[in-house]
Amino acid sequence: MNGVVRSALALALITCTAAACSGGEPARPTASPAAATSALQSPGEGRGPSPSPSPSPPAVTLEEASRALDAFLDTDDVLRQAGAGRWALLLTQDGQRPITIAEIHSREGRPARYAWDHRTVLVPRQSGRSTVWFAATARRRDASGEVRTAVFTFVRQGEDGPWRNSFASLLYPGEKPPSVALDADGYATALESRDASVAISPNLMGPLHATVAEEGPKGYASGLIAPGPQTTGFYDEISKTKETAKADDCMNYESIFASAPNYPIFALRTRDGGAMMLYTLIRTSSWTPNPQGLKCGEGRPVAVPAAARWLLSPVKDLFIRQKRQIVETQQYVSAVPPKASTAPAHVVGYEGIVTGGSNR
């Protein structure tokens, strides 16, 4: 292991275990004399209503989350530049695991380099859970000077477990992150999977998004999610690809979207009473020879899409005799309005990459 990799690994372990991954319970605030007096009084005694109960101490503090975010962004960059993909992979889980593998292999050892600033953590109050998480945003500048805002989530298993990156997406150019509601201490509020106080419950956002991508503006879910490049835009793209595949290659083409049941959904309350939702979809696209007529597509060379060439050899796998499949892992940021609103949800961020493929 060379010196650069060893230094990066040391940074990851030291920062993660000693700072970002510390899981000790924060000190509980001492009750004020007024609160103690109120607790001793009988119902009806005292002046005015009883004070609201103090919020439970957070399982993750803002300071812990900030250290974890800094450690990840700094360590991940060093590891990738050093070619230590195996160590970079240890910093991830859930949808970010296959995405990281694809990024390492598809770039052929030449990872992109980014500069980060304007880092912000969004930490929900959580208690009594073995798994805790927080979200974060950071402004990313690439080598060409393009600036985008990234949205992350990090998850920790157990009080002493390491923080791992579960989700990472990019807001559309010029888009601002949804305004998350914060309490007086700066903490956010997480929504449960089936929270019904918003127009679309977190557990339904992925399936409805998938439906719009497949069925377009005429589908039953189109009124719930606004048109956009990764909603109705996907439907238009699929329709055109079907026509081209049939006319040029004698191929049947289909593309199916599905929510990822093994990957978590994250949701935070926004100031307008809605939610910012972070979730993963899996897109599976298939090409098969047309079974009708002369089966003119069988054995005909069909170019491998550029994004899948790291998986499918551009020479060996040009021919499709039975089926070609290409799988993408996609991570989304959406702004969902409150339940009383008639406005649709808006997809405001997207990042996706080819993570699987086969040709036979």
Secondary structure in CASP SS format (residue, H / E / C, confidence):
PFRMAT SS
TARGET T0000
AUTHOR 0000-0000-0000
METHOD secondary structure of the structure
MODEL  1
M C 1.00
N C 1.00
G H 1.00
V H 1.00
V H 1.00
R H 1.00
S H 1.00
A H 1.00
L H 1.00
A H 1.00
L H 1.00
A H 1.00
L H 1.00
I H 1.00
T H 1.00
C H 1.00
T H 1.00
A H 1.00
A H 1.00
A H 1.00
C C 1.00
S C 1.00
G C 1.00
G C 1.00
E C 1.00
P C 1.00
A C 1.00
R C 1.00
P C 1.00
T C 1.00
A C 1.00
S C 1.00
P H 1.00
A H 1.00
A H 1.00
A H 1.00
T H 1.00
S H 1.00
A H 1.00
L H 1.00
Q C 1.00
S C 1.00
P C 1.00
G C 1.00
E C 1.00
G C 1.00
R C 1.00
G C 1.00
P C 1.00
S C 1.00
P C 1.00
S C 1.00
P C 1.00
S C 1.00
P C 1.00
S C 1.00
P C 1.00
P C 1.00
A C 1.00
V C 1.00
T C 1.00
L H 1.00
E H 1.00
E H 1.00
A H 1.00
S H 1.00
R H 1.00
A H 1.00
L H 1.00
D H 1.00
A H 1.00
F H 1.00
L H 1.00
D H 1.00
T H 1.00
D H 1.00
D H 1.00
V H 1.00
L H 1.00
R H 1.00
Q H 1.00
A C 1.00
G C 1.00
A C 1.00
G H 1.00
R H 1.00
W H 1.00
A H 1.00
L H 1.00
L C 1.00
L C 1.00
T E 1.00
Q C 1.00
D C 1.00
G C 1.00
Q H 1.00
R H 1.00
P H 1.00
I H 1.00
T H 1.00
I H 1.00
A H 1.00
E H 1.00
I H 1.00
H H 1.00
S H 1.00
R C 1.00
E C 1.00
G C 1.00
R C 1.00
P C 1.00
A C 1.00
R C 1.00
Y C 1.00
A E 1.00
W E 1.00
D E 1.00
H E 1.00
R E 1.00
T E 1.00
V E 1.00
L E 1.00
V C 1.00
P E 1.00
R C 1.00
Q C 1.00
S C 1.00
G C 1.00
R C 1.00
S C 1.00
T E 1.00
V E 1.00
W E 1.00
F E 1.00
A E 1.00
A E 1.00
T E 1.00
A E 1.00
R E 1.00
R E 1.00
R E 1.00
D C 1.00
A C 1.00
S C 1.00
G C 1.00
E C 1.00
V E 1.00
R E 1.00
T E 1.00
A E 1.00
V E 1.00
F E 1.00
T E 1.00
F E 1.00
V E 1.00
R E 1.00
Q E 1.00
G C 1.00
E C 1.00
D C 1.00
G C 1.00
P C 1.00
W E 1.00
R E 1.00
N E 1.00
S E 1.00
F E 1.00
A E 1.00
S E 1.00
L E 1.00
L E 1.00
Y C 1.00
P C 1.00
G C 1.00
E C 1.00
K C 1.00
P C 1.00
P C 1.00
S C 1.00
V E 1.00
A C 1.00
L C 1.00
D C 1.00
A C 1.00
D C 1.00
G C 1.00
Y C 1.00
A E 1.00
T C 1.00
A E 1.00
L C 1.00
E C 1.00
S C 1.00
R C 1.00
D C 1.00
A C 1.00
S C 1.00
V E 1.00
A C 1.00
I C 1.00
S C 1.00
P H 1.00
N H 1.00
L H 1.00
M H 1.00
G H 1.00
P H 1.00
L H 1.00
H H 1.00
A H 1.00
T H 1.00
V H 1.00
A H 1.00
E H 1.00
E H 1.00
G H 1.00
P H 1.00
K H 1.00
G C 1.00
Y C 1.00
A C 1.00
S C 1.00
G C 1.00
L C 1.00
I E 1.00
A C 1.00
P C 1.00
G C 1.00
P C 1.00
Q C 1.00
T C 1.00
T H 1.00
G H 1.00
F H 1.00
Y H 1.00
D H 1.00
E H 1.00
I H 1.00
S H 1.00
K H 1.00
T H 1.00
K H 1.00
E H 1.00
T H 1.00
A H 1.00
K H 1.00
A H 1.00
D H 1.00
D H 1.00
C C 1.00
M E 1.00
N E 1.00
Y E 1.00
E E 1.00
S E 1.00
I E 1.00
F E 1.00
A E 1.00
S E 1.00
A C 1.00
P C 1.00
N C 1.00
Y C 1.00
P C 1.00
I C 1.00
F E 1.00
A E 1.00
L E 1.00
R E 1.00
T E 1.00
R C 1.00
D C 1.00
G C 1.00
G C 1.00
A E 1.00
M E 1.00
M E 1.00
L E 1.00
Y E 1.00
T E 1.00
L E 1.00
I E 1.00
R E 1.00
T E 1.00
S E 1.00
S E 1.00
W E 1.00
T E 1.00
P E 1.00
N C 1.00
P C 1.00
Q C 1.00
G C 1.00
L C 1.00
K C 1.00
C C 1.00
G C 1.00
E C 1.00
G C 1.00
R C 1.00
P E 1.00
V C 1.00
A C 1.00
V C 1.00
P C 1.00
A H 1.00
A H 1.00
A H 1.00
R C 1.00
W C 1.00
L C 1.00
L C 1.00
S C 1.00
P C 1.00
V C 1.00
K C 1.00
D C 1.00
L C 1.00
F E 1.00
I C 1.00
R C 1.00
Q C 1.00
K C 1.00
R E 1.00
Q E 1.00
I E 1.00
V E 1.00
E E 1.00
T E 1.00
Q E 1.00
Q E 1.00
Y E 1.00
V E 1.00
S E 1.00
A E 1.00
V E 1.00
P C 1.00
P E 1.00
K C 1.00
A C 1.00
S C 1.00
T C 1.00
A C 1.00
P C 1.00
A E 1.00
H E 1.00
V E 1.00
V E 1.00
G E 1.00
Y E 1.00
E E 1.00
G E 1.00
I E 1.00
V E 1.00
T E 1.00
G E 1.00
G E 1.00
S E 1.00
N E 1.00
R C 1.00
END
